[in-house]
């Protein structure tokens, strides 16, 4: 099965059977924030759409596996499988940010750092304007304390 692609209809039918439960919002694929989506090139958007499709299938697989257990007597192998699958979802979301990074102003590249928690609805979080403001202030502060490259150190020998 891993060597051949399933037919599109079979993929859609199977994935539709395993929609994430309402209390599992972390399995939903976070959308790209509108201001960022609007500045992405067509090539980056194409990659993003492909990654979202992979994440939707991964979430359906995680949901299918999770439904096979009662949550009390879960074999260690199944716990490991779910942990690895969920970590794969986290890694793909982190990768999505790195793919989008070239579309951002370099001073806001920090938005693309992996976060400790997966965002539930928007890839860059629900408070993007505040994050942008914070990064802008941080960039200004760094600019004020940064020593220009052409400046000589007072400790250099002549």
N, C-alpha and C positions, 0 to 999 in steps of 0.2 A: 504494500500500500504506500509506503513512503517513497517509492521510486516512480510512481505514476500519479499524475494530477487527477483529481476527481473531476467529473463533469460539473460545469457551473450550476446546473439545476440541482444536482445531488448535493453540492456544497450548500446552496441556499436552503434547500428543504431540511437538511440535517441541522444546520445552524439555527434555523427558525424554531426547532424543537427545544433548544436550550438557551433561551433568552435569560439574561442575568435576573436574579430575583431582586425585588425592590429594596431589600435590606443589604444588597451587595453592590452599592453604587461604585465601589472601586473597580468593578469589572466593566463598567461602561467606558467606552473610548472617549477620552476628553477631546473636545473640539479645539481647534486653534483659535485663539482670541481674534476677533474681527479686525482690530487695527493691524495685527501682524499678518493675518491672512491677506489683507489688502495690499501689503507691500512685498509679498512673496512672488518670485518669478514663476512663470509657468512650469519650468523644470522642477523647481522645489515643490510646487503644488502637486505635481504628478507623483513625486516620491512620497509626499505626505499622504495622498489618497491611498497609495499602495500599502503604506505602513498601517493606516487605519483599517484597511481590509484585513490585514494579517492579525491585528489586535482583536477585531471582532470575532474572527475564527478562533483565536486563542481563548477569548473569553467564553465562547460557546463550549469549547473543549473543557475548560476549567469547570464550567457549570455542570456539564455532563458527568465529569468525574466526581464532583462534589455531591451530586444527587444520588450517587451509588452507595453512599454511606449514611449512617444515622448520626454521625458526629460523636458517638460515645466510644464505640469499639472500632476505631479506624486502624487498620494495619500500618505498621511503620513505613512500609514501602509506599502506601497510598499517601501518607502524610508527606513523605519525601517528594513524591511526584507532584502533589499540589503545591508544595513550597517552591519547587523548581519551576513549575509552570507560572506561578504568580511572580516569581523573580524575573522570569523571561518577559512578562508583561511590563514590569517596572523598567527593565533594561531597554526594551523597545521604545517606551515613552521617553527615556533619557536620550536615546539615539535620535528620536524625532526632533528633539530640541537642537541637537548638534547639526542636523540636516538643515534646520531653519536658520541657524546662527548667521550664515553669510548674508541673509536678507535684512539683518538688523544693523543699526548703527553700532559701530564697535564699542562705544561707551556703555551700551546696554547688553553687551555679550554675557554679562553676569546672569541675565535672565535665563540663560541656557544651562546653567549649572544644574546638575542633578539635585533634586530635592529629596528630603528624607521621607516624604509622604507623597503618594500619587495624587494629583489634583482630581477631584471628583467630576468637574464639569468642563473646565477650561484648562488647556495644557499649561499655560503660563500663570494659572491661578485666577481667582475671581477678583483680585485687587490689583490688576495690571497698572492702572494709573498711579497708584501709590508706589508700586515697585519702581516704575519708571522715574518718578520724582526722587525716590531714595537713591537710585543709581546716579541720577543727574547730580544730586548734592554730593554724593561720594566722589564722583569724578572731579567736581570742582574742588573739593577738599584735597584730593590727591594732587591735583594740579598746583595748589598753593604750597604744598610741602615738598613737592618733587624738585630735586636739584636739576637744573638744565644740564644736558650732556656736555655742552661746551665749557661749562664752568670748571675751573681747576680747583682741586682740593687745596686748602691752605697747608696741608702736610706734604705736598709733593716737593721733591727736590728740583732745583733749577739746574 
